[in-house]
Amino acid sequence: MRDESLRLAHFDDANLKVIDVGSGTGFTTQGIVRHIKSEHVTCLDQSPHQMKKAKQKQDLQGCQFILGDAENIPFSQNTFDRYVSAGSIEYWPDPQQGINEAYRVIKPGGIALMIGPLEPGNKLGRMIANSWMLFPTMEQYQQWFQQAGFTDIEIKYIRPQWFHGKHEYGVAIAGKKSPDAIVHENIVRPQPEKLTVGQRLKTFFRVVIGSLAGFIFIPVALFGYFLNLFRKKEKLPGKYSERLNGYQVMALIFIFLVIGVIIYFLAR
Ligand SMILES: C[S@@+](CC[C@H](N)C(=O)[O-])C[C@H]1O[C@@H](n2cnc3c(N)ncnc32)[C@H](O)[C@@H]1O
């Protein structure tokens, strides 16, 4: 999914200057440094804990690591040749602002690539997903890109190997900043209004309930991988075949044990 999506960034020169926004533990950055010299790659994330893990990765040693907000990128306009953000937009309070920032920090002629989930097709999935995070529709992604000023928009639907649903799972969308684009710095942004006590409480419960809902995605994906073992597989080269890591296998065994214990007590 990652390597397929990164093709839309057109990494045609190892010396391109790239920013990876919401770089987290560096999984997507590891795909970027296969094409771009690590010294030319900047990782931006708001979480020091995630960034600490990325910093430990051998292949990311040359990268620059910056703590910062996707919606207020601490670089001036026209700094990067490429902007990449994978699996982060669904956490941003104002995605349009984040995409405007992508447009601002890339140079005229540069490309921004956003990889993100799509709203689940079925009602229950949509309810769980939307209580947890923002799952945009394809139309929203396109609208945000066009509104930010991007042209030559390219779209690729993506899905992990465990997902066999009828609807699309996620999208990689890339746009170009016109070679003669003009961006004005120091745009004054409206200050967010102060939240009332009621709104704060609503946010608090939304985070708690949403986080619990988020956990449902872990067993769902793990079951998907498990069922995949019994499905007829397309012939994929080994390096593209997604495998569970040790923690995920342990989580799967744990889930089966819990189910086993529940069945045992119900059957007694
Ligand atoms: C699911 S991780 C994806 C990490 C990475 N891109 C990858 O492909 O593995 C999402 C990351 O987005 C970061 N993030 C969320 N909102 C952000 C924001 N407003 N500014 C910067 N980073 C943000 C989180 O801290 C987290 O590390």
The ligand as a MOL file (V3000), in Angstrom:
LIG
                    3D

  0  0  0     0  0            999 V3000
M  V30 BEGIN CTAB
M  V30 COUNTS 27 29 0 0 0
M  V30 BEGIN ATOM
M  V30 1 C -1.1160 6.6330 12.3140 0
M  V30 2 S 0.2660 7.6670 12.5380 0 CHG=1
M  V30 3 C 0.9510 7.6080 10.9320 0
M  V30 4 C 2.4390 7.6870 10.9880 0
M  V30 5 C 3.2010 7.5550 9.7010 0
M  V30 6 N 2.8910 8.5570 8.7200 0
M  V30 7 C 3.0990 6.1670 9.0860 0
M  V30 8 O 2.7680 6.0690 7.9220 0
M  V30 9 O 3.3560 5.1850 9.7760 0 CHG=-1
M  V30 10 C -0.3940 9.3100 12.6060 0
M  V30 11 C 0.6140 10.3410 13.0510 0
M  V30 12 O 0.0850 11.6340 12.8120 0
M  V30 13 C 0.5240 12.4750 13.8500 0
M  V30 14 N -0.3310 13.6600 13.9030 0
M  V30 15 C -1.6660 13.7020 14.1380 0
M  V30 16 N -2.1050 14.9810 14.0800 0
M  V30 17 C -1.0230 15.7550 13.8000 0
M  V30 18 C -0.8250 17.1460 13.6120 0
M  V30 19 N -1.8400 18.0050 13.6860 0
M  V30 20 N 0.4210 17.5930 13.3420 0
M  V30 21 C 1.4590 16.7230 13.2590 0
M  V30 22 N 1.3350 15.3950 13.4240 0
M  V30 23 C 0.1160 14.9050 13.6860 0
M  V30 24 C 0.4460 11.6040 15.0900 0
M  V30 25 O 1.2470 12.1060 16.1290 0
M  V30 26 C 0.9330 10.2760 14.5440 0
M  V30 27 O 2.3090 10.1180 14.7170 0
M  V30 END ATOM
M  V30 BEGIN BOND
M  V30 1 1 1 2
M  V30 2 1 2 3
M  V30 3 1 2 10
M  V30 4 1 3 4
M  V30 5 1 4 5
M  V30 6 1 5 6
M  V30 7 1 5 7
M  V30 8 2 7 8
M  V30 9 1 7 9
M  V30 10 1 10 11
M  V30 11 1 11 12
M  V30 12 1 11 26
M  V30 13 1 12 13
M  V30 14 1 13 14
M  V30 15 1 13 24
M  V30 16 1 14 15
M  V30 17 1 14 23
M  V30 18 2 15 16
M  V30 19 1 16 17
M  V30 20 1 17 18
M  V30 21 2 17 23
M  V30 22 1 18 19
M  V30 23 2 18 20
M  V30 24 1 20 21
M  V30 25 2 21 22
M  V30 26 1 22 23
M  V30 27 1 24 25
M  V30 28 1 24 26
M  V30 29 1 26 27
M  V30 END BOND
M  V30 END CTAB
M  END
